[in-house]
Amino acid sequence: MSEQLRKQINYIIVCVNEFARRKAISSRTAFLYLYNYKGIDFLKENYDIEHTLSLDDSVEDLEMICRKNGGELI
């Protein structure tokens, strides 16, 4: 596994866990929500930009993307 891919995976895990913490849900529930409403895809496609932002901004972006794709805020 390349170092770049490892960093991307670690970043996605951090974002999922932070999203879960803020919404007071399990990491598993957060991952499934983000996966179903394209948040994970968003993080993968926009890693180069998103990982330079604050975690607050990244979680807000995830909320916005998921809402656009039919997700209701948990």
Phi and psi in radians as a Rosetta constraint file:
Dihedral C 1 N 2 CA 2 C 2 CIRCULARHARMONIC -1.265 0.35
Dihedral N 2 CA 2 C 2 N 3 CIRCULARHARMONIC 2.736 0.35
Dihedral C 2 N 3 CA 3 C 3 CIRCULARHARMONIC -1.091 0.35
Dihedral N 3 CA 3 C 3 N 4 CIRCULARHARMONIC -0.669 0.35
Dihedral C 3 N 4 CA 4 C 4 CIRCULARHARMONIC -1.078 0.35
Dihedral N 4 CA 4 C 4 N 5 CIRCULARHARMONIC -0.784 0.35
Dihedral C 4 N 5 CA 5 C 5 CIRCULARHARMONIC -1.144 0.35
Dihedral N 5 CA 5 C 5 N 6 CIRCULARHARMONIC -0.694 0.35
Dihedral C 5 N 6 CA 6 C 6 CIRCULARHARMONIC -1.065 0.35
Dihedral N 6 CA 6 C 6 N 7 CIRCULARHARMONIC -0.753 0.35
Dihedral C 6 N 7 CA 7 C 7 CIRCULARHARMONIC -1.116 0.35
Dihedral N 7 CA 7 C 7 N 8 CIRCULARHARMONIC -0.714 0.35
Dihedral C 7 N 8 CA 8 C 8 CIRCULARHARMONIC -1.117 0.35
Dihedral N 8 CA 8 C 8 N 9 CIRCULARHARMONIC -0.769 0.35
Dihedral C 8 N 9 CA 9 C 9 CIRCULARHARMONIC -1.096 0.35
Dihedral N 9 CA 9 C 9 N 10 CIRCULARHARMONIC -0.795 0.35
Dihedral C 9 N 10 CA 10 C 10 CIRCULARHARMONIC -1.061 0.35
Dihedral N 10 CA 10 C 10 N 11 CIRCULARHARMONIC -0.707 0.35
Dihedral C 10 N 11 CA 11 C 11 CIRCULARHARMONIC -1.107 0.35
Dihedral N 11 CA 11 C 11 N 12 CIRCULARHARMONIC -0.767 0.35
Dihedral C 11 N 12 CA 12 C 12 CIRCULARHARMONIC -1.091 0.35
Dihedral N 12 CA 12 C 12 N 13 CIRCULARHARMONIC -0.710 0.35
Dihedral C 12 N 13 CA 13 C 13 CIRCULARHARMONIC -1.082 0.35
Dihedral N 13 CA 13 C 13 N 14 CIRCULARHARMONIC -0.757 0.35
Dihedral C 13 N 14 CA 14 C 14 CIRCULARHARMONIC -1.071 0.35
Dihedral N 14 CA 14 C 14 N 15 CIRCULARHARMONIC -0.767 0.35
Dihedral C 14 N 15 CA 15 C 15 CIRCULARHARMONIC -1.130 0.35
Dihedral N 15 CA 15 C 15 N 16 CIRCULARHARMONIC -0.746 0.35
Dihedral C 15 N 16 CA 16 C 16 CIRCULARHARMONIC -1.081 0.35
Dihedral N 16 CA 16 C 16 N 17 CIRCULARHARMONIC -0.803 0.35
Dihedral C 16 N 17 CA 17 C 17 CIRCULARHARMONIC -1.127 0.35
Dihedral N 17 CA 17 C 17 N 18 CIRCULARHARMONIC -0.681 0.35
Dihedral C 17 N 18 CA 18 C 18 CIRCULARHARMONIC -1.197 0.35
Dihedral N 18 CA 18 C 18 N 19 CIRCULARHARMONIC -0.707 0.35
Dihedral C 18 N 19 CA 19 C 19 CIRCULARHARMONIC -1.043 0.35
Dihedral N 19 CA 19 C 19 N 20 CIRCULARHARMONIC -0.779 0.35
Dihedral C 19 N 20 CA 20 C 20 CIRCULARHARMONIC -1.077 0.35
Dihedral N 20 CA 20 C 20 N 21 CIRCULARHARMONIC -0.781 0.35
Dihedral C 20 N 21 CA 21 C 21 CIRCULARHARMONIC -1.072 0.35
Dihedral N 21 CA 21 C 21 N 22 CIRCULARHARMONIC -0.789 0.35
Dihedral C 21 N 22 CA 22 C 22 CIRCULARHARMONIC -1.193 0.35
Dihedral N 22 CA 22 C 22 N 23 CIRCULARHARMONIC -0.527 0.35
Dihedral C 22 N 23 CA 23 C 23 CIRCULARHARMONIC -1.656 0.35
Dihedral N 23 CA 23 C 23 N 24 CIRCULARHARMONIC -0.016 0.35
Dihedral C 23 N 24 CA 24 C 24 CIRCULARHARMONIC 0.968 0.35
Dihedral N 24 CA 24 C 24 N 25 CIRCULARHARMONIC 0.846 0.35
Dihedral C 24 N 25 CA 25 C 25 CIRCULARHARMONIC -2.261 0.35
Dihedral N 25 CA 25 C 25 N 26 CIRCULARHARMONIC 2.937 0.35
Dihedral C 25 N 26 CA 26 C 26 CIRCULARHARMONIC -1.263 0.35
Dihedral N 26 CA 26 C 26 N 27 CIRCULARHARMONIC 2.757 0.35
Dihedral C 26 N 27 CA 27 C 27 CIRCULARHARMONIC -1.078 0.35
Dihedral N 27 CA 27 C 27 N 28 CIRCULARHARMONIC -0.629 0.35
Dihedral C 27 N 28 CA 28 C 28 CIRCULARHARMONIC -1.108 0.35
Dihedral N 28 CA 28 C 28 N 29 CIRCULARHARMONIC -0.798 0.35
Dihedral C 28 N 29 CA 29 C 29 CIRCULARHARMONIC -1.099 0.35
Dihedral N 29 CA 29 C 29 N 30 CIRCULARHARMONIC -0.734 0.35
Dihedral C 29 N 30 CA 30 C 30 CIRCULARHARMONIC -1.080 0.35
Dihedral N 30 CA 30 C 30 N 31 CIRCULARHARMONIC -0.795 0.35
Dihedral C 30 N 31 CA 31 C 31 CIRCULARHARMONIC -1.064 0.35
Dihedral N 31 CA 31 C 31 N 32 CIRCULARHARMONIC -0.810 0.35
Dihedral C 31 N 32 CA 32 C 32 CIRCULARHARMONIC -1.084 0.35
Dihedral N 32 CA 32 C 32 N 33 CIRCULARHARMONIC -0.723 0.35
Dihedral C 32 N 33 CA 33 C 33 CIRCULARHARMONIC -1.082 0.35
Dihedral N 33 CA 33 C 33 N 34 CIRCULARHARMONIC -0.872 0.35
Dihedral C 33 N 34 CA 34 C 34 CIRCULARHARMONIC -1.143 0.35
Dihedral N 34 CA 34 C 34 N 35 CIRCULARHARMONIC -0.620 0.35
Dihedral C 34 N 35 CA 35 C 35 CIRCULARHARMONIC -1.181 0.35
Dihedral N 35 CA 35 C 35 N 36 CIRCULARHARMONIC -0.823 0.35
Dihedral C 35 N 36 CA 36 C 36 CIRCULARHARMONIC -1.155 0.35
Dihedral N 36 CA 36 C 36 N 37 CIRCULARHARMONIC -0.552 0.35
Dihedral C 36 N 37 CA 37 C 37 CIRCULARHARMONIC -1.900 0.35
Dihedral N 37 CA 37 C 37 N 38 CIRCULARHARMONIC 0.439 0.35
Dihedral C 37 N 38 CA 38 C 38 CIRCULARHARMONIC 1.251 0.35
Dihedral N 38 CA 38 C 38 N 39 CIRCULARHARMONIC 0.255 0.35
Dihedral C 38 N 39 CA 39 C 39 CIRCULARHARMONIC -1.190 0.35
Dihedral N 39 CA 39 C 39 N 40 CIRCULARHARMONIC -0.695 0.35
Dihedral C 39 N 40 CA 40 C 40 CIRCULARHARMONIC -1.136 0.35
Dihedral N 40 CA 40 C 40 N 41 CIRCULARHARMONIC -0.775 0.35
Dihedral C 40 N 41 CA 41 C 41 CIRCULARHARMONIC -1.016 0.35
Dihedral N 41 CA 41 C 41 N 42 CIRCULARHARMONIC -0.738 0.35
Dihedral C 41 N 42 CA 42 C 42 CIRCULARHARMONIC -1.035 0.35
Dihedral N 42 CA 42 C 42 N 43 CIRCULARHARMONIC -0.805 0.35
Dihedral C 42 N 43 CA 43 C 43 CIRCULARHARMONIC -1.114 0.35
Dihedral N 43 CA 43 C 43 N 44 CIRCULARHARMONIC -0.699 0.35
Dihedral C 43 N 44 CA 44 C 44 CIRCULARHARMONIC -1.147 0.35
Dihedral N 44 CA 44 C 44 N 45 CIRCULARHARMONIC -0.784 0.35
Dihedral C 44 N 45 CA 45 C 45 CIRCULARHARMONIC -1.251 0.35
Dihedral N 45 CA 45 C 45 N 46 CIRCULARHARMONIC -0.492 0.35
Dihedral C 45 N 46 CA 46 C 46 CIRCULARHARMONIC -2.038 0.35
Dihedral N 46 CA 46 C 46 N 47 CIRCULARHARMONIC 0.391 0.35
Dihedral C 46 N 47 CA 47 C 47 CIRCULARHARMONIC -0.934 0.35
Dihedral N 47 CA 47 C 47 N 48 CIRCULARHARMONIC -0.779 0.35
Dihedral C 47 N 48 CA 48 C 48 CIRCULARHARMONIC -0.967 0.35
Dihedral N 48 CA 48 C 48 N 49 CIRCULARHARMONIC -0.597 0.35
Dihedral C 48 N 49 CA 49 C 49 CIRCULARHARMONIC -1.611 0.35
Dihedral N 49 CA 49 C 49 N 50 CIRCULARHARMONIC -0.842 0.35
Dihedral C 49 N 50 CA 50 C 50 CIRCULARHARMONIC -1.038 0.35
Dihedral N 50 CA 50 C 50 N 51 CIRCULARHARMONIC -0.677 0.35
Dihedral C 50 N 51 CA 51 C 51 CIRCULARHARMONIC -1.236 0.35
Dihedral N 51 CA 51 C 51 N 52 CIRCULARHARMONIC -0.178 0.35
Dihedral C 51 N 52 CA 52 C 52 CIRCULARHARMONIC -1.569 0.35
Dihedral N 52 CA 52 C 52 N 53 CIRCULARHARMONIC -0.198 0.35
Dihedral C 52 N 53 CA 53 C 53 CIRCULARHARMONIC -1.531 0.35
Dihedral N 53 CA 53 C 53 N 54 CIRCULARHARMONIC 2.928 0.35
Dihedral C 53 N 54 CA 54 C 54 CIRCULARHARMONIC -1.208 0.35
Dihedral N 54 CA 54 C 54 N 55 CIRCULARHARMONIC 2.770 0.35
Dihedral C 54 N 55 CA 55 C 55 CIRCULARHARMONIC -1.100 0.35
Dihedral N 55 CA 55 C 55 N 56 CIRCULARHARMONIC -0.612 0.35
Dihedral C 55 N 56 CA 56 C 56 CIRCULARHARMONIC -1.026 0.35
Dihedral N 56 CA 56 C 56 N 57 CIRCULARHARMONIC -0.826 0.35
Dihedral C 56 N 57 CA 57 C 57 CIRCULARHARMONIC -1.117 0.35
Dihedral N 57 CA 57 C 57 N 58 CIRCULARHARMONIC -0.704 0.35
Dihedral C 57 N 58 CA 58 C 58 CIRCULARHARMONIC -1.127 0.35
Dihedral N 58 CA 58 C 58 N 59 CIRCULARHARMONIC -0.740 0.35
Dihedral C 58 N 59 CA 59 C 59 CIRCULARHARMONIC -1.156 0.35
Dihedral N 59 CA 59 C 59 N 60 CIRCULARHARMONIC -0.701 0.35
Dihedral C 59 N 60 CA 60 C 60 CIRCULARHARMONIC -1.080 0.35
Dihedral N 60 CA 60 C 60 N 61 CIRCULARHARMONIC -0.728 0.35
Dihedral C 60 N 61 CA 61 C 61 CIRCULARHARMONIC -1.066 0.35
Dihedral N 61 CA 61 C 61 N 62 CIRCULARHARMONIC -0.739 0.35
Dihedral C 61 N 62 CA 62 C 62 CIRCULARHARMONIC -1.067 0.35
Dihedral N 62 CA 62 C 62 N 63 CIRCULARHARMONIC -0.752 0.35
Dihedral C 62 N 63 CA 63 C 63 CIRCULARHARMONIC -1.043 0.35
Dihedral N 63 CA 63 C 63 N 64 CIRCULARHARMONIC -0.781 0.35
Dihedral C 63 N 64 CA 64 C 64 CIRCULARHARMONIC -1.118 0.35
Dihedral N 64 CA 64 C 64 N 65 CIRCULARHARMONIC -0.806 0.35
Dihedral C 64 N 65 CA 65 C 65 CIRCULARHARMONIC -1.088 0.35
Dihedral N 65 CA 65 C 65 N 66 CIRCULARHARMONIC -0.777 0.35
Dihedral C 65 N 66 CA 66 C 66 CIRCULARHARMONIC -1.139 0.35
Dihedral N 66 CA 66 C 66 N 67 CIRCULARHARMONIC -0.707 0.35
Dihedral C 66 N 67 CA 67 C 67 CIRCULARHARMONIC -1.051 0.35
Dihedral N 67 CA 67 C 67 N 68 CIRCULARHARMONIC -0.750 0.35
Dihedral C 67 N 68 CA 68 C 68 CIRCULARHARMONIC -1.079 0.35
Dihedral N 68 CA 68 C 68 N 69 CIRCULARHARMONIC -0.467 0.35
Dihedral C 68 N 69 CA 69 C 69 CIRCULARHARMONIC -1.769 0.35
Dihedral N 69 CA 69 C 69 N 70 CIRCULARHARMONIC 0.344 0.35
Dihedral C 69 N 70 CA 70 C 70 CIRCULARHARMONIC 1.687 0.35
Dihedral N 70 CA 70 C 70 N 71 CIRCULARHARMONIC -0.014 0.35
Dihedral C 70 N 71 CA 71 C 71 CIRCULARHARMONIC -1.356 0.35
Dihedral N 71 CA 71 C 71 N 72 CIRCULARHARMONIC 2.456 0.35
Dihedral C 71 N 72 CA 72 C 72 CIRCULARHARMONIC -1.737 0.35
Dihedral N 72 CA 72 C 72 N 73 CIRCULARHARMONIC 2.490 0.35
Dihedral C 72 N 73 CA 73 C 73 CIRCULARHARMONIC -1.051 0.35
Dihedral N 73 CA 73 C 73 N 74 CIRCULARHARMONIC 2.316 0.35
